[in-house]
Amino acid sequence: MNYQKALKELREKLIISQQELADLLGVSYNSVNRWENGAYAPTIKVKRKLAQLFKENDIKLEEYDDGRE
């Protein structure tokens, strides 16, 4: 899964900053920044929270599938 583009689209749709998304997910700003830069991927716990946010905001994750994971 390519979280870089999916997270950016989510933030743009919600009109929030990386810090605000971090607060929403209960993680640090650095974590969100690293996910968007492709340095790391979210943990399973965070992926569950993200899945709900993607679903609520009509973002289809299949569009971001890069064959990994």
N, C-alpha and C positions, 0 to 999 in steps of 0.2 A: 504494500500500500504506500502510495506517495502522499505522505501527510503534509508536505511542504505547500503544495497548491491548495489542498482541501482546507487546511487551517486558515490560509490567507483568505480564501473565498468565504469561509465561515465568519471570520472577523469583519470582512467588508460588508457582508450581509447584515451582521448585527451592529455594524458601525461602532466597533470597540477596538481598543488598542491591545497590544500584546500583554501589557500589564493587567488590563481588565479581564482578558481571557484567562490569564494565570490566576487571578483572584477567583474567578468563576469556577475554575477547575480545582482550586486548592493547591496549586503548584507555584513555583517561582517564575518570575519573568524570564530568567535565564533558560529555564526548561522550554518554555514556549518559543523563545528565540532560537534555541538549538534545533527544535523540531522543524521550524519554518526554514532554517538554513540547511536542513538535511544532515546535521551532525549526529543526531540521535533520534530515536523513535519513542513515542509515549509508552508508558507501562500499560499492562493489561487493565489495571484499575482505571487509569485515565482514559484508555481507549473506550471503555464502557460508557464513561461520562460523555466523551466526544460523540460516540455513536448516537446517543440520545439527542444531543444538540444538532447533529447533522440531520437526523430524522425530523426533528421539530422544525428545522429551517429548510426542509425540502432539498437537501444537498445529497445527490446520489454518489455514493462512494465508488461505485463501479467505474465511474469516469476517471478515477484517480488510481486505478489498479495498475501497478507497474510490474506485476508478476512476482514481486518479493513477498516474503512473510509467510 
